Amino acid sequence: MTQHLKTLNDAIQVRASEDKEARIVIQYLNFRIKTSTMLKGIWIKWQPPFPPKVKLNVDGSMKEEFCSGGGVVRISTGNVVQGFSHFYGKGSLLLAEAQAILDGLIICQELGVEELIFESDSKLVLDMILNKATVAWEIHYIITCIRQLLKDSWGGQHVYREANGVADELAKLAHDHKEKKRYSAASFNSVVVDVCLFAIVTGFGAF
């Protein structure tokens, strides 16, 4: 019986118990103790691009049956070039995530950005853009427009939502003003910073 228990323990190992009697039994049976490892936390925040690249962060938001999108264009120093907060009306979160990417890319095209990294916390939409997932019918046209805008020097990547805080706040802001607003560097600092203060102070999308 003991040999069978040892064999089972070889496969699963026994975690150390705080109970004294349980530890005595485990030691008597000559079980190997599985030591607990302490998990180390990782501080996730926005990372600036290497010059001369520019970074675009975008996000979508959903409130009841209405959706919106927001984004911010920043350079290697973290300075804002332009931001946007767009209300889309009735729609899905998937639509909002895709439309926010398209809106952000259009802004970058208008700004004449040559080298770009765009980030979104929607891995599904990014996979659709990069032909790694089947494109949903409701955003097929948007994905097509995005692909047409992309240049060889433009690339997209997934980012954790904790590092996408400013774009998230801009997307949420659109539910309040219910318009399509753009912010220059000057107006961004004076109008939007208070809304994004939490994201900035905590590092969740900090400048």
Secondary structure, DSSP 8 states (H G I E B T S, - for coil): -HHHHHHHHHHH-EE--S-HHHHHHHHHTT--EE----------------TT-EEEEEEEEEETTEEEEEEEEE-TT--EEEEEEEEEEE--HHHHHHHHHHHHHHHHHHHT-SSEEEEES-HHHHHHHTTSS---GGGHHHHHHHHHH--TTEEEEE--GGG-HHHHHHHHHHHHH-SEEEEEHHHIIIIITTTTHHHHHHTTT--
